[in-house]
């Protein structure tokens, strides 16, 4: 169902004008290009289009929860195939920080989980990973 909604959102945007939700739909579309169609190159290209839209939206106005969630989809589920895990981890940390700023603890928690996963796969020591997660959970509790 989600791929259908993403495609319908993209079609609507092409007919009526691009908005923040278009970037989310493109990120989801890119994700499904990789994981349903096994087309890594197509997913990479659509991911770049979504990232460019998000970068443009961020430069033209304030960052919103919509763009933050689109960035989460893009960096947590797609870009790690194409960029080093440290870079993906840094982007996810930025998303976590923005989510706290917007008062969205659920998104911040999801970003923290994904960042922990990237750090683990990158080979981070468990003691450092445990300390990082503990520090973040304490700040979430406040």
C-alpha positions, 0 to 999 in steps of 0.5 A: 500500500505504501508504494502506491501512496508514494506513487500517487503523491508523486503523480499529484505533485507533478500535476499540481506542484511540488511540496515538502511531501513530494520529497517524502514520497520520492524517498519512499519511492527510492526505497522501494526501487531498491527493496522491491525491484532490486534496482540499486541504481534507480533507487540511488537516482531517486534518492538523490532527487529526494535529497536535492529537494530536501536541501532546497527546502531547507535552504529556502525556509525553516526545517519542518517535521515533514522534512525531518521525517523525509530525511530519516527515511532517506538516510536510515533506509536508503543512503547507507547503501551508497555512502559510508556508515559514518556519514549516514550516522552523522545525518541520523544524529542531526535528525535526532537533534532536530526531532528533539528540537521539534518536540518529537520524541518518537522520531528522535528515538527511532533515529537513535535506534538507527544510529546505534545500528549504524555505529554497531555495524561500523564496528564501534565498541559496545561500551562506547555505544552503550554510553552514547545510548544511555546519555541520549535516553537520559536527555530524552527523559528530561 
